[in-house]
Structure formats: structure tokens, C-alpha cells
Amino acid sequence: MKLMKTIETEILIESGPEQVWARLIDFERYSEWNPFIRHIVGEPEPGSRLTIRIHPPEGKVMTFQPRVRVVHPGKELRWLGHFGIRGLFDGEHIFRIETNGDAHVRFLHSEHFRGVLVSLIPNSLFEKTRRGFEQMNQALKREVEIASLARRT
């Protein structure tokens, strides 16, 4: 029985890490640009509880209340949520921003699912979630690059 599943996506964004980070932690504006995570209430601070509503492509809207685990400004934001009792179906959501010395950053967007129910979840749900991550990544890239272009002109 498989007790773990990981979804990993990434995208290059023509911007500095500060601009990407600013967009990621501006939870109030997610509904304006983010097709996957449309709603977050809470503070990006370790230990705080968030209320998150996601809209997976071709899937049902889901609401979670994870707890923020890691906040490294300009670099990483992580939260951990549980379905029911801890250990049944847990998801650690991770946003990472990596600089590579030029005018781009690499945005890594992943989730590690663990628990006894992981093997019972249909692969189609994980696939819809991966597509949602990719849609969000593309939207984040557009938002940040358009804002960067506007600042330069």
C-alpha cells in the first residue's frame, strides 16, 4: 500500500524573488489572478491557520484549513493540512522561489501527500491538482511579469 504521493511543478519567471514573494503572500488578491487557489484568509506566519478554497480544473471546489509551517520571505512558504484525523490524508503544500543569478527565478510549486488514504484516492484527483498547480504557475508568471514590465516603462 502506497502511503505517499508527490506532485511537483515549476516555472521560470522573469523577475526578482521579491516580486514573486509579494504576489504569493498577497492573499487578498488571489481571486483577481489565481485560477486554482481563489481564496485564502489568514496570515503568512508560522503557526497561523489559513482558510483556503481551491478550484481544481474539472473538479469540485474544496476548502481546507491548514496551518502555516514555514515562512522564509522571498524563498519559501509551506502549509500542512489534514483531512479529518492527522495521518489519514495529510498534504504539505510548498511554494519555493530559487534565484539563479540572472533576471529570472525558478518557482517550484509542490505538494506531498501522506497517510493511509493516499492509496485510495483516484489518480485523476492528483492529475487535476497537478493541472491546477500549472494553471496557477502560468497565472503567477503573467501577473509578476506584467507588473515588472509596467515598473520598467
N, C-alpha and C positions, 0 to 999 in steps of 0.2 A: 504494500500500500504506500503510495507516494504522499508524503506529508508536507511537501514544499513545492511551490511553483513561483517562477520569477518572470516578470515582464520588464524588458529593458528597451528604451528608445533613446535616440539622441538626434541633435540637430546643431548645425553651425549657425551662429547669429553674428552678423556684422555689427558689433557693438562692444562696449566695455562691460565688465561684470556688474558695475554699479547700476547701469540702466536696466539690465535684466533683473537684478535683485529688486529694484524699486517696483517693477511691474509685478513680480511674483508676490510681494508682501502687501500690495495694494488690493486687499481682499474686496473692498467695497466696489471696485470697478470690474471685478471678474465678469459680471453679467454683460458688460459692454463689449468684451472681446473674446471671451473664452467659451468655445462651443461644448467643451467637456465638463469642466468644473464651473458651473454657472453661479454658484453661491457659496461663500464662506463667511461665517460670522465667528469672530474671536480674534485673539491677538497672537502674532507670531513670536511667542515667548515660550521657552521651555516650561513644561508642566501645564500650560493652559489648555483648556478644552475648546475644540472647534466644532462648529456645526457645518457640514459640507454636503452640498447637493450636487450629484453628478448626473450627466445625461449621456450614457453610452450610446454610440451610434446604433440605431435599430434595437435599442434595449430599453428597459424600464428605468425611470428616474429612481435614484436611490439616495437616501440621506444617511450620513454617518456622523458620529460624534467622537472622533479620535482625539488623542492627547498629543500635543507637540512634544517631541523628544529632543530634537537637535536644531539649534539655530546658530549658524556661523554666517554673519552678514556678508553678502557678496559671494558666498561659496556654497552653502548647503542649508536646506530646510527639510526636516523629516517629521512625520507624524505616524502614530501607531493606533490602529483601530481594531476593534474586536466585534465579531458577530456573536451576540449572546455572551456566553461564558468564555473567558480567556482560554485559548488553546483549542477551541473548536474551529475557528476560521479567523485568523488574525492577518491584517495587512499592514505592512510598513511601507508608506509612500515616501519617495525620496526625490527631491529636486537638487541637482548638483550643477554648479557652474564652474567650468575649468577654463583658465586662460592659457593661451599658447604663445604668447609673446607678440602676436600681431594684432590686427584690428578686429579679430574675431574671438568669440568664446564658444566653447562647446557646452551645450545644455544637455544634461543627462536626466532623463525622467524615467523612474522605475518604481516597481512595487514588488515586494517579497511577501508572498502569501504562505502562511504556515498553519498547520492544525489538522485535526483528524478528518475534517470535512473537505479538505482540498481535493482529495481524490474523487469525491462525489460531485464536484462542480463540473458541469459540461465545459469542454474546451471552447465552445462557441462563446461563452461568457468571457473567458480570458481573451479571446480574439477580439471581441467587441471593445473590451477595455483597452487592449493594445491600440486599436484604431482610434479610440478616444484620446489616448496619450498623443498619438501622432497628429491628430487634428489640433489639439491644444498646442503642441510644439510649433506647428506651422503658424497658428494664430499669434503666439508669443513672438515668433520671429518677425512677422509682419508689424505687429504693434511697436516693438522695440526699434526696428529698422526705420519705420516711418517717423517715429519720434526723433531718432538720431538725425535723419535727413532734414527734418524741419529745423532742428537746432543749428545745423550747418549752413542753412540758407538764410 
